[in-house]
Every structure is written in structure tokens, then in C-alpha cells.
């Protein structure tokens, strides 16, 4: 091989510090100049990633260290983006398993590690944030070893090297007593324990596509690892699908290599390297791009199925078109098709309802990210409540998706949380103290039991609890779960909310709108104190007469309305309700805006 290569992925739970560690590697490898201004978490270049502090998209980068090219892939830590993780593991020859010195291995750690061990990858374990005051290094190492054993790791995988690090401060050591200088011990361990990619340089060119994105100049860009042969610009290739056979013939108009955060054009690429190619219009993720003499596709990894679905439809409210510019069902369908093409853990199909589409994914967060991305692109949408996707076994028994739920919280909140989870059909599997007055709970719970629970959980734990979940499989249906107990206040008029009307509606419940906000018939403007739905008029004004008032009118003082985020809105609504999503507004509404139509459809559905 012309250049020495190492292909590796960093896998870890949310906020365990993997993106920060990659930043430190960039700086110490000489990728950035000493005086170059670099943003923290440079790999999280998506706006939503920076706002939420999580990695959503798998990203490839590389740098040179001692004449060796290291291709490093930063992977999502959240289970909702597991489709990203599964794909990229097929490109690498080793993994860095990053574990927080305080929290220890978490659900997503287990989820991704299971996939890595099954592929025969040998992890390097990094205990990160060892300088935290609540670090418990030895216990965490024992927990990691126990996890490897529980996941069926072989002897070589169990003999994993351990490093201790602080990604934020840019150092790693093999022993805690060593000098804490830089990341050289980590880079040396990578060279020793992660093998070079297997190379069959004389075979015809073959590459498995694992990522797809769009470039405004190049169009569709496909990323993958060259498993056999080498690639050259303008080479004739074809794309092979496992079931469809040859789907496209084309030429490699552009060949791109990763250098830091950039893709740079190259003339040829060697076997084992991770590259991006342009020039194909049909080929997509899991297809094989190969020399025209190759007839059989490479084997692609199976992907875990979606567990939740929502209905995406056009915005048909009276306020439609006043905020966004992308309104038609054709625009929405094309955008969803583009998303499903590049993200194979999402599926899209046309719904039985007119101008509506069923979108299925791994969880609320993943679908919420898609909706948030689309609204920022100028779309207006109407979104339904999330529904879980059931299965039926051979005996005809109904099966539902289950989650493994881990909760870390202060001891004082344990009782109320166990009670709430039990009401949602959760079963307590383990309960143990985690030190400093905290407890870790482990539950098995239906996926539908967690829909809409996160905001309630934060309220019950006063914002101090941490909840993590991971898909665990399908089990028999657990029975009905109690839903929202309170009704809603529904506007019966069009116009703008008036302070006078809102003042008298406050005693009926909690309001969602401010004075002056536009409202329309069928829009949900608040939560009713009672369990029934109540039609109200938020546009009603004070009647004026020609009689002079004997005293000065009191100033109207209103309580601040309840602010609802997108995820909270999606979990709050019922089956007969929708969330109206526009670039600058979120509104709750009834599916049928007209009061008479609502009553008629309610009787038909009973």
C-alpha cells in the first residue's frame, strides 16, 4: 500500500466527550495552525448539533500522524440515530470506546458496543474525564469488563487496552501516575492495536456505500470504504443493489479524500481508504459501486427496524402560507424521499389520508430532528401524534417494541419515579446506589410508555434527573396505558387573542397563547382544568356603552403562557389533534377545525 492507513470509529454515550477528544487530536496532529481560530466541537458543524450538544450525523475526517493516515469517524451516541452507527462500523477496523469516569457504560454504549463486538472489532477503552471530582475509575473499569462479558466478547476482545484521559485538556495516559502531557500515548496505542485495513489491491474496484449527502456544486456525494482494488477519476463503474441487480452505470467524475474537516479532490484512491465519490444519480446507501466486470454486490449490514411513526401532511390551517414558502404535498414528499434515501433507518410511504405521508423512525428525537430541520428549511407541516409500530408473532399474538430505560436521580425522587414508570407499564429490573446521594434505576418499558414522559420526568425530579433509553426488542403487548387526563381549550373564532378574553379564560386552565397572537377556529389555546374539551372565544372584547364608568378600569394582568417545545407538543397531542409547524411558530390544533365536523367524526370513530 502506498500510504499506511488506520480506520477507526469513536463510540460513546451522549456527552461522554468523544467530539471534544477528536478536536484535541486535530490540534495535536498539526491539522490546525497554532494561530488558527477553531471552534470547539468542530465536528458538530450542524446547527442543531451545536444547540443540543449532541452528535446527530456520522462524520468522517482524517489526519496524518507519523506518516500514517488516520481516518476517524465521529458517531452519534443516541439510540435514535443508531442507523448511522451501524453503517459506519462496516468501514472501520477498530473502535475507541469512550466511557465517562463518573457515569460508566450507559445504554448507547451497550447498543453500539454490541454491534462492534459482533463484527469482530477489538475496542480500545478510554476512561474519559478522570479529573472530575466524582470520578470512580476502578468501578467503571469493572463495569466495562462486566459489560464485555455480558455481550459475549471473545478472549482477544476482553484483553482490551485501557487509557485514562481528559479530552477537554488534551491528554491521555496508560497509567494514572504517568505524566499528563498530550495524546501521544493514545495515538501510539491506536497504531499498536488497530490493524491496517485488509487490502486486495489487484482485484477490480469495489466500494460499499455507507453515507450519502448533497453538495451544492457536486450534487449527490457517496462515501464508503474501498474494499477491493483502487479507484481512479473518470473510471467507468456500475452500482449494484442486493435485490435489484445493476441500478446505474456511470463514471467517477470526482474522487474526494478527507483531510481534517474538508474533502479534497484526488486523482486516485487506494484499497482500504475511506473516500467520497460523485457522478452517480441513483445509487444510494448499502449499494455496491464497482468496476463494470464485477457482478456480485458486497454484503451490507442489516438495520434494526423503525419503532415509531408519524403522519406528515400539508398545513391546511387558516394561517397556512403566512410564514413558510414550502407548502405543497409534492415539496414535502420530495424532501422526505431525500431524507429516506440518505438515512436508511427512516422509511416513508404515502398515507391513506389525502396529502399525507407516514414517516417511521427509531424514536421521538430522530423524528423531531427531521421536523426541526424541515421547518428551518422553510417548510410548513401538520404533524400527528407518534404511534408505535406493532408486530404479530406466528401465533397471532400482538407484539410491541420495548426499551431498556436507565434513570440516574437523587435518592429523594426514587419513589415518585418508580410509581410513574410502573403506571406506564414499566418493570423495575435493577436499583442500586451510585454514590453522592444518587440512585440508578433500570427498567424494561414499552416504547409507547415513554412518549411524552420526558418533560414530566424533569418536573418530577426538579430538572436534576437523567434518563437514557435503548431499544431492546419486541415483547407481548402490555395492555392499555393511561393517557392525558386533562382536556383542552379550543378556539371557536378567528382573529387575534384579546387580553380581556384571556383574563377570564385563565380560571378555566393554563393558556398556550399571548395577547395579540393569531388564533383560529379549532386551534388549541390552552389546557382545561377538567378532563373534557371546551370551546372558548379568545377574541371576545369588552362591550362598550355610552355610560361613563364610575371608576377607573383595572389593568388586566395575565400569567405568562406555557411555552411548549416541538418534542413536548408532539407528545402532548391526542390522536384527533395535530401540531402545526412553521419556520417561526408552533401551534396545537384539532385535526378537524370545524366544531360540527369534529363532533360528527367523533361519533363515527366510536
Residue pairs with C-beta under 8 A, 6 or more apart in sequence:
1 196
1 199
1 201
1 270
1 271
1 272
2 270
3 67
3 68
3 69
3 270
3 273
4 67
4 68
4 69
4 196
5 68
5 69
5 71
5 196
5 197
5 270
5 272
5 273
6 68
6 69
6 70
6 71
6 93
6 94
6 190
6 191
6 194
6 196
7 71
7 73
7 91
7 92
7 93
7 94
7 194
7 197
7 225
7 272
7 274
8 70
8 71
8 72
8 73
8 92
8 93
8 94
8 95
8 96
8 190
8 194
9 72
9 73
9 75
9 88
9 89
9 91
9 92
9 94
9 95
9 96
9 116
10 18
10 21
10 22
10 72
10 73
10 74
10 75
10 95
10 96
10 98
11 18
11 75
11 77
11 85
11 95
11 96
11 97
11 98
11 109
11 112
11 113
11 116
12 18
12 77
12 97
12 98
12 99
12 108
12 109
12 128
13 77
13 99
13 100
13 103
13 105
13 106
13 107
13 108
13 109
13 468
14 54
14 77
14 78
14 106
14 108
14 468
15 53
15 54
15 77
15 100
16 77
16 98
16 99
16 100
16 103
16 106
16 109
16 128
16 129
17 98
17 100
17 128
17 129
17 167
17 168
18 55
18 74
18 75
18 77
18 96
18 98
18 167
19 41
19 43
19 44
19 55
19 74
20 40
20 41
20 167
20 168
21 98
21 126
21 128
21 165
21 167
22 42
22 43
22 61
22 72
22 74
23 38
23 40
23 41
23 42
23 43
23 167
24 167
24 168
24 170
24 183
25 63
25 72
25 183
25 187
26 32
26 38
26 42
26 61
26 63
26 260
27 38
27 170
28 170
28 182
28 183
28 184
29 63
29 64
29 65
30 63
31 63
31 260
32 38
32 260
41 49
41 50
42 261
43 55
43 59
43 61
43 74
43 261
44 50
44 53
44 54
44 55
45 59
45 261
46 56
46 57
47 376
48 56
48 369
48 372
48 373
49 55
49 56
49 57
54 76
54 77
54 78
55 74
55 75
55 76
55 77
55 81
56 76
56 78
56 81
56 369
57 76
57 81
57 84
58 73
58 74
58 75
58 76
58 84
58 85
58 87
58 88
58 211
59 73
59 74
60 71
60 72
60 73
60 88
60 211
60 223
60 258
60 274
61 71
61 72
61 73
61 74
61 258
61 260
61 261
62 69
62 70
62 71
62 72
62 257
62 258
62 259
62 260
62 274
63 69
63 70
63 72
63 259
63 260
64 70
65 187
66 191
68 191
69 273
70 187
70 190
71 92
71 258
71 273
71 274
73 88
73 91
73 92
73 274
75 84
75 85
75 88
75 112
76 82
76 84
76 85
77 108
77 112
78 108
78 365
79 107
79 108
79 111
79 362
79 363
79 469
79 470
79 471
80 361
80 362
80 363
80 364
80 365
80 366
80 369
81 345
81 362
81 366
82 111
82 112
82 304
82 345
82 362
82 471
83 303
83 304
83 343
83 344
83 345
83 346
83 362
84 343
84 345
85 111
85 112
85 115
86 115
86 301
86 303
86 304
87 210
87 211
87 285
87 286
87 301
87 303
87 344
88 210
88 211
89 95
89 112
89 115
89 116
89 119
89 121
89 301
90 119
90 208
90 210
90 225
90 300
90 301
91 208
91 210
91 224
91 225
91 274
92 121
93 121
93 194
93 195
93 196
93 197
94 121
94 122
94 123
94 124
94 190
94 193
94 194
94 195
95 116
95 121
95 123
95 124
96 123
96 124
96 126
96 190
97 109
97 113
97 116
97 123
97 124
97 125
97 126
97 144
97 160
98 126
98 128
98 167
99 105
99 109
99 125
99 126
99 127
99 128
99 140
99 144
100 106
100 128
100 129
100 140
101 127
101 128
101 129
101 130
101 132
101 135
101 136
101 137
101 140
101 164
102 129
102 132
102 134
102 135
102 136
102 140
103 408
104 136
104 139
104 140
104 143
104 144
105 113
105 140
105 143
105 144
105 147
106 406
106 468
107 404
107 405
107 406
107 468
107 469
107 470
108 468
108 470
109 147
110 147
110 151
110 404
110 470
111 470
111 471
113 123
113 147
113 148
113 151
114 151
116 123
117 123
117 148
117 151
117 152
117 153
117 157
122 156
122 157
122 160
122 193
122 194
123 157
123 160
124 160
124 161
124 163
124 189
124 190
124 193
124 194
125 141
125 144
125 160
125 161
125 162
125 163
126 162
126 163
126 164
126 165
126 172
126 186
127 137
127 140
127 141
127 162
127 163
127 164
127 165
128 165
128 166
128 167
129 135
129 165
129 166
129 167
129 168
130 137
130 164
130 165
130 166
130 176
131 166
131 169
134 435
134 436
136 435
137 164
137 176
141 162
145 158
148 157
148 158
148 160
149 158
161 174
161 189
161 192
161 193
162 174
163 172
163 173
163 174
163 185
163 186
163 189
164 172
164 173
164 174
164 175
164 176
165 171
165 172
165 173
165 183
165 186
166 172
166 180
169 180
170 182
170 183
171 180
171 181
171 182
171 183
172 182
172 183
172 184
172 185
172 186
173 179
173 180
173 185
174 185
174 189
178 185
196 272
197 225
197 271
197 272
197 273
198 272
199 270
199 271
199 272
200 227
200 228
200 229
200 271
201 229
201 230
201 270
201 271
202 229
203 228
203 229
204 228
204 229
204 290
204 291
204 293
204 294
205 226
205 228
205 229
205 230
205 231
205 235
205 237
205 289
205 290
205 291
205 294
206 226
206 227
206 228
206 229
206 288
206 289
206 290
206 291
206 294
206 298
207 224
207 225
207 226
207 227
207 231
207 275
207 277
207 288
207 289
207 290
208 224
208 225
208 227
208 286
208 287
208 288
208 289
208 298
208 300
209 222
209 223
209 224
209 283
209 284
209 285
209 286
209 287
209 288
209 289
210 223
210 224
210 225
210 285
210 286
211 222
211 223
211 224
211 285
211 342
212 220
212 221
212 222
212 223
212 284
212 285
212 341
212 342
213 221
213 223
213 342
214 220
214 221
214 338
215 221
215 278
218 254
218 278
219 278
219 281
220 278
220 280
220 281
221 256
221 263
221 276
221 277
221 278
222 276
222 277
222 278
222 280
222 283
222 284
222 289
223 274
223 275
223 276
223 277
224 274
224 275
224 289
225 272
225 273
225 274
226 269
226 270
226 271
226 272
226 273
226 274
226 275
227 271
227 272
227 298
228 271
229 271
229 291
230 268
230 269
230 270
230 271
231 252
231 255
231 268
231 269
231 275
231 277
232 252
232 255
232 267
232 268
233 252
233 253
233 254
233 255
233 266
233 267
233 268
234 251
234 252
234 253
235 251
235 252
235 291
236 249
236 250
236 251
236 291
236 292
237 249
237 250
237 251
237 252
237 280
237 289
237 290
237 291
237 292
238 246
238 248
238 249
238 250
238 289
238 290
238 292
238 294
239 246
239 247
239 248
239 249
239 250
239 280
239 282
239 283
239 287
239 288
239 289
239 290
240 246
240 247
240 287
240 288
240 290
240 294
240 295
240 296
240 297
241 247
241 286
241 287
241 297
242 286
242 297
242 300
247 282
247 283
247 287
248 280
248 281
248 282
248 283
249 292
250 279
250 280
250 281
250 283
251 279
252 277
252 278
252 279
253 278
253 279
254 265
254 277
254 278
254 279
255 265
255 266
255 267
255 268
255 269
255 275
255 276
255 277
256 263
256 264
256 265
256 266
256 275
256 276
256 277
256 278
257 263
257 264
257 266
257 269
257 273
257 275
257 276
258 264
258 274
258 275
258 276
263 276
266 275
269 275
277 289
280 289
283 289
284 341
284 342
285 341
285 342
285 344
286 300
286 344
287 297
288 294
288 297
288 298
290 297
303 344
303 345
304 345
304 362
304 471
305 389
306 345
306 346
306 347
306 360
306 361
306 362
306 389
307 361
307 362
307 363
307 388
307 389
307 401
307 447
307 471
308 360
308 361
308 362
308 363
308 364
308 367
308 386
308 387
308 388
308 389
308 447
308 451
309 358
309 359
309 360
309 361
309 386
309 387
309 388
309 389
310 358
310 359
310 367
310 383
310 384
310 385
310 386
310 387
310 570
311 351
311 353
311 356
311 357
311 358
311 359
311 383
311 384
312 332
312 336
312 356
312 357
312 358
312 359
312 371
312 381
312 382
312 383
313 329
313 332
313 351
313 353
313 355
313 356
313 357
313 381
313 382
313 383
313 384
313 578
314 320
314 327
314 328
314 329
314 332
314 355
314 356
314 380
314 381
314 382
315 321
315 324
315 327
315 380
315 381
315 382
315 580
315 581
315 582
316 382
317 382
317 520
317 522
317 523
317 580
317 587
317 589
317 593
318 494
318 520
318 521
318 593
319 518
319 520
319 580
319 582
319 587
320 327
320 380
321 327
321 380
322 582
323 380
323 582
323 583
323 584
323 585
324 375
324 378
324 379
324 380
324 582
324 583
325 378
326 332
326 335
326 377
326 378
326 379
326 380
327 379
327 380
329 355
329 356
329 357
331 379
332 357
332 379
332 381
333 348
333 350
333 357
335 374
335 377
335 379
336 348
336 357
336 359
337 348
339 346
339 348
339 370
340 346
340 347
340 348
345 361
345 362
345 366
346 359
346 360
346 361
346 366
346 370
347 359
347 360
347 361
348 357
348 358
348 359
348 360
349 357
349 358
350 356
350 357
350 358
351 357
351 358
359 367
359 370
360 389
361 367
361 370
362 471
363 447
363 469
363 471
364 386
364 451
364 567
364 570
364 571
365 567
367 386
367 570
368 566
368 567
368 570
371 381
371 383
371 566
371 570
371 581
372 566
374 381
374 581
375 381
375 581
375 582
375 583
376 583
378 583
379 581
379 583
380 580
380 581
380 582
380 583
381 580
381 581
381 582
382 578
382 579
382 580
382 581
382 589
383 570
383 578
383 579
383 581
384 573
384 575
384 578
384 591
385 451
385 570
385 571
385 573
385 574
385 575
385 577
386 451
386 570
386 571
387 448
388 400
388 401
388 446
388 447
388 448
388 451
389 401
390 398
390 399
390 400
390 477
391 398
391 399
391 400
391 474
392 398
392 399
393 399
397 476
397 477
398 476
398 477
399 474
399 475
399 476
399 477
400 446
400 447
400 448
400 474
400 475
400 476
400 477
400 478
401 446
401 447
401 471
401 473
401 474
402 444
402 445
402 446
402 447
402 471
402 472
402 473
402 474
402 475
403 444
403 445
403 446
403 447
403 450
403 469
403 470
403 471
403 472
404 442
404 443
404 444
404 469
404 470
404 471
404 472
405 421
405 426
405 441
405 442
405 443
405 444
405 445
405 450
405 467
405 468
405 469
406 440
406 441
406 442
406 467
406 468
406 469
407 417
407 421
407 440
407 441
407 442
407 443
407 457
407 465
407 466
407 467
407 468
408 434
408 438
408 439
408 440
408 441
408 465
408 466
409 417
409 438
409 439
409 441
409 461
409 464
409 465
409 466
410 437
410 438
410 439
410 461
410 464
410 465
411 433
411 437
411 438
411 439
413 460
413 461
413 462
413 464
413 465
414 431
414 439
414 441
416 460
417 441
417 457
417 460
417 461
417 465
418 428
418 441
420 453
420 456
420 457
420 460
421 428
421 441
421 443
421 445
421 449
422 428
423 481
423 482
424 445
424 446
424 449
424 450
424 453
424 481
425 445
425 446
425 449
425 478
425 479
425 481
426 443
426 444
426 445
426 446
426 449
427 443
427 444
427 445
428 441
428 442
428 443
429 442
429 443
429 444
430 440
430 441
430 442
431 439
431 440
431 441
431 442
432 439
432 440
433 439
433 440
434 440
444 472
446 475
446 478
446 481
447 471
448 481
449 478
449 481
450 469
451 571
452 484
452 568
452 570
452 571
452 572
453 571
454 467
454 567
454 571
455 567
455 568
455 571
457 465
457 467
458 465
483 574
484 572
484 574
485 531
486 509
486 527
486 528
486 529
486 530
486 531
487 527
487 528
487 530
487 531
487 532
487 533
487 534
488 524
488 526
488 527
488 528
488 533
488 534
488 577
488 588
489 505
489 508
489 509
489 511
489 524
489 525
489 526
489 527
489 528
489 534
489 536
490 522
490 523
490 524
490 525
490 533
490 534
490 535
490 536
490 590
490 595
491 519
491 520
491 521
491 522
491 523
491 524
491 525
491 535
491 536
491 537
491 538
491 539
492 521
492 535
492 536
492 537
492 595
493 519
493 521
493 537
493 538
493 539
493 540
494 519
494 520
494 521
494 539
495 518
495 519
495 539
496 516
496 517
496 518
496 519
496 539
497 513
497 514
497 515
497 516
497 517
497 518
497 519
497 525
497 538
497 539
498 515
498 538
498 539
498 540
498 541
499 515
499 556
499 558
500 540
500 541
500 542
500 556
501 536
501 537
501 538
501 539
501 540
501 541
502 511
502 513
502 515
502 538
502 558
503 556
503 558
505 511
505 525
505 526
505 536
505 538
506 558
506 559
508 526
508 528
508 529
508 534
508 536
509 526
509 527
509 528
509 529
509 534
510 526
510 527
510 561
510 562
511 525
511 526
511 558
511 559
511 561
511 562
512 524
512 525
512 526
512 527
512 561
512 562
512 564
512 588
513 519
513 525
513 526
513 538
513 561
514 561
515 558
519 525
519 538
519 539
520 589
520 593
521 593
521 594
521 595
522 589
522 590
522 592
522 593
522 594
522 595
522 598
523 587
523 588
523 589
523 590
523 593
524 577
524 587
524 588
524 589
524 590
525 536
525 538
526 561
526 562
527 562
528 534
535 595
564 572
564 586
564 588
565 586
566 579
566 581
566 586
569 579
569 586
569 588
570 579
572 588
573 579
573 588
576 590
576 591
576 592
576 598
576 601
576 602
577 588
577 589
577 590
577 591
578 588
578 589
578 590
578 591
579 586
579 587
579 588
579 589
580 586
580 587
580 588
580 589
590 598
591 598
592 598
592 601
